[in-house]
């Protein structure tokens, strides 16, 4: 029962990190070169806003660590 919240936050952190990787990190050079958005081969329009997922991943990771300490 003690590990429910740390595991929950760790799963959220992993999911957010995965979205950060897919929506920003893979295409960071293209986004920087275009200065606004980048269109992938699939037709997805990626913007610098994808970087927000990295912030969510960091916050959820901190929450997972804090709840695991208690």
C-alpha positions in Angstrom: 0.0 0.0 0.0 2.9 2.3 0.7 4.2 2.2 -2.9 1.0 3.1 -4.7 1.7 6.8 -5.0 5.4 6.6 -5.8 4.7 4.0 -8.5 1.8 6.2 -9.8 4.0 9.3 -10.0 6.9 7.3 -11.6 4.6 6.0 -14.3 3.4 9.6 -15.0 7.0 10.7 -15.1 7.9 8.0 -17.6 4.9 8.8 -19.8 5.7 12.5 -19.8 9.4 11.8 -20.6 8.3 9.6 -23.5 6.1 12.4 -24.8 8.9 14.9 -24.4 11.2 12.6 -26.4 8.6 12.1 -29.2 7.2 15.7 -29.4 10.4 17.7 -28.9 13.8 16.0 -28.4 13.8 14.0 -31.7 13.1 17.2 -33.7 14.8 19.9 -31.6 17.1 20.8 -34.5 14.3 21.2 -36.9 12.2 23.3 -34.5 15.2 25.6 -33.8 15.9 26.0 -37.5 12.3 26.9 -38.3 12.0 29.1 -35.1 8.3 28.2 -34.7 7.2 24.7 -35.8 8.4 21.7 -37.7 6.3 19.2 -39.8 7.3 15.6 -39.5 7.2 13.0 -42.2 3.9 11.8 -40.7 2.4 15.3 -41.0 2.5 16.1 -37.3 3.2 19.8 -36.6 5.7 20.0 -33.7 6.3 23.3 -31.8 8.6 24.3 -28.9 5.6 23.7 -26.6 6.6 20.0 -26.7 9.3 21.0 -24.2 6.6 21.3 -21.6 6.4 17.5 -21.3 10.0 17.6 -20.0 8.9 19.9 -17.2 6.0 17.6 -16.3 8.4 14.6 -16.3 10.7 16.4 -13.9 7.9 17.4 -11.5 6.4 13.9 -11.5 9.8 12.4 -10.9 10.3 14.7 -7.9 6.9 13.8 -6.6 7.7 10.1 -6.9 11.0 10.5 -5.0 9.4 12.6 -2.3 6.5 10.1 -1.8 8.9 7.2 -1.8 10.9 8.8 1.1 7.9 8.9 3.4 
